[in-house]
Amino acid sequence: MAPRIPSERPRAGLAQALAALRKHFGAPRAPVPTTPLEWVLWENVAYLVNDERRERAFAALGKLTHFEPERILAVAPERLLAVTRLGGMHPQARAERLQAIARLALELGGGSLESLLELPSAKAAKALARFPSIGAPGAQKILMACGQGEELALESNGLRVLVRLGFGEESKTYATTYRSVQTALAREQPRSAKARLAAHQLLRTLGQTLCKRGEPECDDCPLSARCPVGSADRPG
């Protein structure tokens, strides 16, 4: 089904939308990574795979290295490559990236990188954004997941959902769209990092399952009646 043309209906508030998503999907599962370094490794151990396959690769990396930078650097290359092969395309490049992450982690203080959480959020985000495949939105997500930061960090699925719900506008660049949505969310941010993380996961789940990029399943979406896109062809 092609995306519908947005209607003139006012969008639902974020709190209302999240409540409906929680009722539909249930409470979101706790993320697998727990520390900043684990989050960076989680994002890099696999590429363009589903969560289940990423989790298998991440678990294999944990079994092999205990997520310790020194062990990641010391492990035999073929054993690290066996882990990244579980995570999809370009396994050699990702194995090398994991070692680059370990070197940078040691440069920034080593261990789990939890010392970064003691820095002001802006400085911590800047440090995390230095890691491969993280960038500014990814750094904000890591801080949020670790109980820090002040924004509802988003990834592409959640961002798409919020744009369709009427928060911000889609632009030619991802960064511009992201800033637009964050501006629109400024007065509706969940208060705690825990609540923001739950919101992130619920929005991501909706984007993955129903509010897909090419063929959104609006008829099955719990937000369709209050969504400018999903309600476009419904009587006013």
Backbone torsions as a table, in degrees:
resi	resn	phi	psi	omega
1	MET	NA	128.5	-179.9
2	ALA	-72.6	151.1	178.0
3	PRO	-58.4	140.8	-180.0
4	ARG	-82.8	156.8	176.9
5	ILE	-76.3	132.2	-177.8
6	PRO	-57.9	142.3	176.0
7	SER	-88.5	179.3	179.3
8	GLU	-90.6	5.7	-178.6
9	ARG	-66.7	142.5	176.0
10	PRO	-67.0	146.2	-179.0
11	ARG	-73.4	158.3	175.5
12	ALA	-75.1	152.9	173.2
13	GLY	-68.5	156.2	-177.6
14	LEU	-62.1	-42.8	-178.8
15	ALA	-61.0	-40.8	177.3
16	GLN	-62.5	-45.2	-178.7
17	ALA	-62.4	-43.8	-179.3
18	LEU	-65.7	-37.5	177.6
19	ALA	-62.7	-41.3	178.5
20	ALA	-66.4	-38.4	179.1
21	LEU	-67.8	-40.1	178.3
22	ARG	-63.7	-39.6	178.5
23	LYS	-64.3	-37.5	-176.8
24	HIS	-77.2	-47.0	-173.8
25	PHE	-97.7	-16.9	-172.6
26	GLY	85.9	176.5	179.8
27	ALA	-64.9	135.9	-178.9
28	PRO	-68.0	148.2	178.3
29	ARG	-70.6	145.1	176.3
30	ALA	-64.8	138.9	179.2
31	PRO	-61.8	156.3	178.9
32	VAL	-73.6	-49.5	178.5
33	PRO	-68.7	150.8	-179.1
34	THR	-127.3	-17.4	-178.8
35	THR	-121.0	163.9	178.4
36	PRO	-56.7	-43.8	-179.4
37	LEU	-65.5	-41.0	177.7
38	GLU	-59.8	-38.6	177.9
39	TRP	-63.8	-42.4	178.9
40	VAL	-63.3	-43.4	178.5
41	LEU	-65.5	-39.6	177.7
42	TRP	-57.1	-43.0	-178.1
43	GLU	-70.8	-23.2	-173.5
44	ASN	-107.8	-13.4	-176.2
45	VAL	-74.1	-17.9	-179.2
46	ALA	-140.7	165.3	-177.2
47	TYR	-146.8	124.2	176.7
48	LEU	52.8	48.6	175.5
49	VAL	-128.8	165.9	178.0
50	ASN	-75.3	170.9	-175.7
51	ASP	-62.5	-36.3	-178.2
52	GLU	-63.8	-42.6	-179.8
53	ARG	-71.1	-38.2	176.2
54	ARG	-61.4	-40.8	-179.1
55	GLU	-64.7	-37.3	177.9
56	ARG	-64.6	-43.1	179.1
57	ALA	-65.7	-40.7	179.9
58	PHE	-64.6	-42.6	178.7
59	ALA	-62.7	-39.8	178.4
60	ALA	-64.7	-38.8	177.3
61	LEU	-64.8	-41.1	178.5
62	GLY	-63.7	-41.4	179.3
63	LYS	-64.2	-35.7	-176.8
64	LEU	-79.3	-37.1	-169.0
65	THR	-125.4	-9.1	-173.9
66	HIS	57.2	22.6	-179.8
67	PHE	56.7	32.4	179.2
68	GLU	-102.1	127.5	-176.6
69	PRO	-53.9	-42.2	-178.5
70	GLU	-61.5	-39.7	-179.5
71	ARG	-71.6	-36.6	178.5
72	ILE	-61.8	-37.5	-180.0
73	LEU	-76.0	-28.3	-175.2
74	ALA	-89.0	-19.1	-174.4
75	VAL	-67.7	148.2	178.5
76	ALA	-60.9	136.0	-176.6
77	PRO	-54.3	-38.4	-177.7
78	GLU	-68.2	-29.1	178.3
79	ARG	-74.0	-38.1	176.3
80	LEU	-68.0	-37.2	177.5
81	LEU	-64.5	-35.3	177.5
82	ALA	-62.2	-34.4	177.0
83	VAL	-68.6	-49.7	-175.5
84	THR	-69.1	-23.4	175.3
85	ARG	-65.2	-24.7	176.4
86	LEU	-70.5	-16.7	-172.6
87	GLY	-104.8	18.7	172.6
88	GLY	101.5	-147.1	-171.2
89	MET	-68.8	158.2	174.1
90	HIS	54.1	51.3	-177.0
91	PRO	-63.1	-36.1	-179.5
92	GLN	-64.1	-45.2	179.7
93	ALA	-62.8	-37.7	-179.1
94	ARG	-73.1	-32.9	175.4
95	ALA	-63.5	-42.4	178.0
96	GLU	-65.8	-35.7	179.8
97	ARG	-66.8	-38.3	178.0
98	LEU	-60.8	-38.4	177.9
99	GLN	-71.1	-35.0	175.2
100	ALA	-64.1	-38.1	176.8
101	ILE	-62.6	-43.4	-179.7
102	ALA	-62.0	-41.8	179.6
103	ARG	-64.6	-43.3	179.8
104	LEU	-67.6	-36.8	177.5
105	ALA	-60.7	-42.4	178.1
106	LEU	-65.1	-38.1	177.9
107	GLU	-63.0	-34.7	-176.9
108	LEU	-91.2	6.1	176.4
109	GLY	128.5	-9.6	174.7
110	GLY	72.5	-170.3	178.6
111	GLY	61.5	-140.7	-175.0
112	SER	-89.6	-0.2	-176.2
113	LEU	68.6	14.6	179.1
114	GLU	-66.5	-17.8	176.1
115	SER	-63.3	-25.2	177.7
116	LEU	-64.1	-26.8	-178.2
117	LEU	-70.4	-12.7	177.5
118	GLU	-85.6	-10.3	179.2
119	LEU	-82.5	160.7	168.7
120	PRO	-55.5	147.4	-173.3
121	SER	-54.7	-40.7	-177.8
122	ALA	-63.3	-41.6	179.9
123	LYS	-70.2	-40.2	178.5
124	ALA	-63.4	-42.6	179.6
125	ALA	-63.9	-39.8	179.3
126	LYS	-63.0	-40.5	178.6
127	ALA	-66.6	-44.8	-179.1
128	LEU	-65.5	-33.8	-179.6
129	ALA	-67.5	-11.9	176.8
130	ARG	-73.3	-19.9	-177.0
131	PHE	-77.3	151.0	178.7
132	PRO	-57.6	142.5	172.9
133	SER	63.8	18.7	-178.4
134	ILE	-104.9	-68.9	-179.6
135	GLY	69.1	-178.7	-175.5
136	ALA	-64.3	-50.3	178.5
137	PRO	-60.7	-39.3	179.3
138	GLY	-65.3	-38.1	177.5
139	ALA	-63.8	-42.4	178.0
140	GLN	-63.4	-37.1	178.7
141	LYS	-65.1	-42.8	-179.9
142	ILE	-62.5	-44.5	178.7
143	LEU	-61.2	-44.0	179.3
144	MET	-61.1	-45.0	-178.3
145	ALA	-65.7	-25.7	179.9
146	CYS	-98.0	15.2	173.6
147	GLY	86.2	13.6	-178.0
148	GLN	-120.3	-176.4	178.0
149	GLY	79.3	171.1	-175.5
150	GLU	-128.9	0.2	-176.6
151	GLU	-110.9	153.3	167.9
152	LEU	-79.9	94.4	-179.2
153	ALA	-71.8	146.1	-173.9
154	LEU	-129.9	156.8	166.3
155	GLU	-116.0	-175.4	-167.2
156	SER	-61.4	-37.9	-178.8
157	ASN	-66.6	-48.7	179.1
158	GLY	-64.2	-36.4	178.4
159	LEU	-63.0	-44.6	179.2
160	ARG	-60.8	-43.2	178.5
161	VAL	-58.0	-47.8	-176.1
162	LEU	-68.2	-35.9	175.4
163	VAL	-61.9	-44.1	-179.9
164	ARG	-67.3	-28.8	177.2
165	LEU	-77.1	-8.8	177.2
166	GLY	103.3	10.1	176.6
167	PHE	-90.0	106.0	180.0
168	GLY	76.9	-173.4	-177.1
169	GLU	-132.6	146.3	177.5
170	GLU	-78.3	132.2	-179.7
171	SER	-119.2	-179.7	-178.2
172	LYS	-69.7	-27.7	-179.4
173	THR	-112.9	147.6	179.7
174	TYR	-61.7	-41.5	-176.6
175	ALA	-62.4	-40.9	-179.6
176	THR	-68.2	-41.4	176.3
177	THR	-61.0	-44.0	-178.9
178	TYR	-59.8	-46.0	-179.9
179	ARG	-64.4	-37.0	179.2
180	SER	-63.0	-43.6	179.8
181	VAL	-67.3	-42.5	179.0
182	GLN	-61.7	-38.3	177.1
183	THR	-63.4	-42.8	-179.9
184	ALA	-66.7	-27.4	-178.7
185	LEU	-86.1	-5.2	-168.1
186	ALA	-50.9	-39.8	-176.5
187	ARG	-93.5	1.2	-175.6
188	GLU	-123.2	15.7	179.7
189	GLN	-62.9	133.3	169.4
190	PRO	-56.6	147.1	-169.4
191	ARG	-73.5	-37.6	-175.2
192	SER	-105.9	157.5	176.9
193	ALA	-62.0	-36.5	178.8
194	LYS	-62.8	-42.8	178.9
195	ALA	-68.7	-36.0	178.0
196	ARG	-67.0	-38.4	177.6
197	LEU	-64.6	-42.4	177.2
198	ALA	-61.4	-40.3	177.6
199	ALA	-62.6	-44.8	177.5
200	HIS	-54.5	-46.4	-176.4
201	GLN	-70.0	-39.6	178.9
202	LEU	-65.1	-43.3	179.0
203	LEU	-65.6	-39.5	177.8
204	ARG	-63.3	-43.2	-180.0
205	THR	-61.8	-43.2	178.2
206	LEU	-62.0	-43.6	180.0
207	GLY	-64.5	-34.6	-180.0
208	GLN	-73.9	-35.1	-169.4
209	THR	-100.7	-41.2	-173.7
210	LEU	-123.1	-46.2	-176.1
211	CYS	-88.6	58.2	-175.2
212	LYS	-74.1	161.4	-176.1
213	ARG	-63.0	-52.7	-172.7
214	GLY	-89.6	-37.8	-175.0
215	GLU	-133.5	74.1	179.3
216	PRO	-65.2	137.3	-179.3
217	GLU	-95.1	70.8	-172.5
218	CYS	-62.0	-33.4	-177.4
219	ASP	-65.6	-24.1	-178.9
220	ASP	-100.7	0.1	-173.4
221	CYS	-83.5	132.8	179.3
222	PRO	-68.6	-10.2	-179.9
223	LEU	-106.2	3.7	-171.4
224	SER	-60.7	-36.8	-177.3
225	ALA	-69.3	-22.2	-178.6
226	ARG	-112.6	9.2	-177.7
227	CYS	-102.1	130.3	178.5
228	PRO	-58.3	-29.4	177.8
229	VAL	-83.0	-51.4	-175.3
230	GLY	-66.4	-26.6	-178.1
231	SER	-97.5	8.5	-171.5
232	ALA	-59.7	-36.5	-177.5
233	ASP	-105.2	17.4	177.0
234	ARG	-94.4	149.2	178.6
235	PRO	-64.1	143.9	-177.3
236	GLY	-69.3	NA	NA
